[in-house]
């Protein structure tokens, strides 16, 4: 009876991990879309592109080009990587970078409108406030998704490691060896 309960828990955990891995792809699509919007915004000719970014001290155009390329790279990494642990770490890393950037803006007491966000809002044809709200929701999505992926994959790997150890131990016992194997 306990074996069936344990296998049921394992099946649910694996199903949860499988489902979470499917949520990585919308994040990758959002990164790619945002990267493209940033790059297209950088070649436009609107006033915020001449402003200086408060955190990096570069022109908004340079920040948009660099950020657009990084967004495309993160998107490619999320699409190409099949390991849930790595996907989770990349998602967390990206979310934490956003948080650090926002913290830098707050620490520097920068103006409320971020020039790069103004350009992205302009390119998308939406308000700056909408972009800010979606950006913060996306940050939360990345951090929660990343942490859940890392924790569930870590638990799955520990479960597999324990099962392999027990299998090896049973094989040793059947051969008649007196000492149990040492677990790493």
Steps between C-alpha positions, in 0.01 A plus 500: 500500500776750585681415176194597297467825694867577441472423128187715482690790660788450259262498205337823620838665555618393153175626347547832681854525369381415148232770521741761636743428218224595257478842666862569405412534133261797538777672697744427217253641246456812715878544522533467121214742435633753749849471353370565150289794617806645675716463191237651270445779753872575500498574127200731529542875535313609813616740776549247786778329302729796562451491878752338730410186691525569873653165596743435215585858405468418129259636244161332492575385145813313614315351797217382272740337256690321778183402687333385178793272420505363856124435483545307174786301654293411808213398273729274299641352818153422637396341170822302451548373853310183584622467858233637738764594756681720247174647373403588856837656571487708179146619583604593856815671374300712254237589760764594754679719245177690447462538877858627535438753220183626669682515834775702333243743366343534845838545668599769252158662543462506124204662333183297490505452124775270381598607146533139380150422630366810325652381172359147542157644583523726196593208273217282635246781489405467866539721803816511704302395807382186321859406414604554864218276627571224247873525574449453875262208442757345267771539766282319754420232241869442428608480863214272610531279192876477536492417870230236453690338214823488700331358812293238317793386286727484804242283682464275194876454475524417872220245457679340204826494692336327797330246272832423327670458837230261623514299178876469528473407868249222419734369230790495748284317756395239245864431415561433868734784580487596866568874481246744355630738232601849604256768390656811348 
